Amino acid sequence: MEVTLVLRSTRVVTPEGTRPASVAVAGERIAAVLPYDAKIPGGARLEDVGDHVVLPGLVDTHVHVNDPGRTEWEGFWTATRAAAAGGITTIVDMPLNSLPPTTTVGNLRVKQDTARPKAHVDVGFWGGALPDNVGDLRPLHDAGVYGFKCFLSPSGVDEFPQLDQDQLAASLAEIAGFDGLMIVHAEDPHHLDAAPQVSSPHYADFLASRPRDAENTAIAHLVDQARRLGARVHVLHLSSSDALPLIAAARREGVRVTVETCPHFLTLTAEEVPDGATEFKCCPPIREAANQDALWDGLADGTIDAIVSDHSPSTADLKTPDFSTAWGGISSLQLGLPAIWTEARRRGHSLDDVARWMSTAPAALAGLDAKGAIEAGRDADFAVLAPDETFTVDPAALHHRNQVTAYAGKTLHGVVKSTWLRGARIADHGAPAEPTGRLLERNK
Ligand SMILES: [Zn+2]
């Protein structure tokens, strides 16, 4: 196919490192990564972005879009516009908080029909594993979900109950039968029950109610089950750095376990949360600064694979000042890249690292083979970033449905200049274009 576009920059982030390059695009795919001064093929349009960095489009595999059913919290129109503005070209939607949840093939079709006309970026779906839907898992897998989410403690919504250890084993055995993936909210319910639960506006009280041991124990049980059943499992939103040694040990012995963490755990600390500021509430919780340092060490040594948003917004009225009753979820979809880059650069990490954590690794987790890197054959998805420019977060300027965010007022490094999806610009200086996103299905 003929080259239609050449994207040129002095800093293109490729799997082999960052270098001056001209990325030749044929239609929707990357045809070749050429030398910077390569001759532009006749008929191709040149887009020279100067010294701005060209990253692979980010892949966010942990987004709660809540549409249909709780669209006042977030919807496909608003979420995918925010994603495009933030340099994200693919999201994978979580199976809960929408109504219906994505727990049957029929429900998946409802969600796909809802998303199709609103998608500004490419959208895939996770299925859900409930106590009573083991028989739905293979049909959902065949229908194209990328894996299954389960909870081991209450999820926060009644229609998505958690699995006990026997139910987890039954679901894992079923999923292992077709080499599927189980992604797990790992907090142990018994440890949560044993922790002090008090109605309070103080963050320390909330933190004490979601102890590290709840995560550590749940992850240990999960690793045991994965080892026993040969199942492939993924730990969602790791907060407790105490679990890193056991995860690293499990991986060394060949247990198939991967791990993600989130921008809020890597950039915000328990020490800074003001009284009543429940925009900082999520489960598991943001922990102390020392814990954050250890999570960064886990990224640096490869124990943690990916950084994804866990964007889980609600309307402002559900963020009551009492931490025990406020909705748990942090809204950050549009801000993940600058939030992470601001902290990564301070800690001496490169944009190559950021691309690996926020694009390559999440794409690999879900098996999105066309996404996740700037190399020939992959989709022409790019985020063009001015890494040294700064901005101050103004919630009113975000495309999220609700302007509640723990990042309000923060000054961040990294301004997304444009975002490109399959060879076409889908956001320009924060302004999203018309929706051209596609619905993605596993192995399609
Ligand atoms: Zn989540």
Boltz pocket constraint, residues with backbone or C-beta under 6 A from the ligand:
constraints:
  - pocket:
      binder: B
      contacts: [[A, 62], [A, 64], [A, 94], [A, 310], [A, 311], [A, 312]]
      max_distance: 6.0
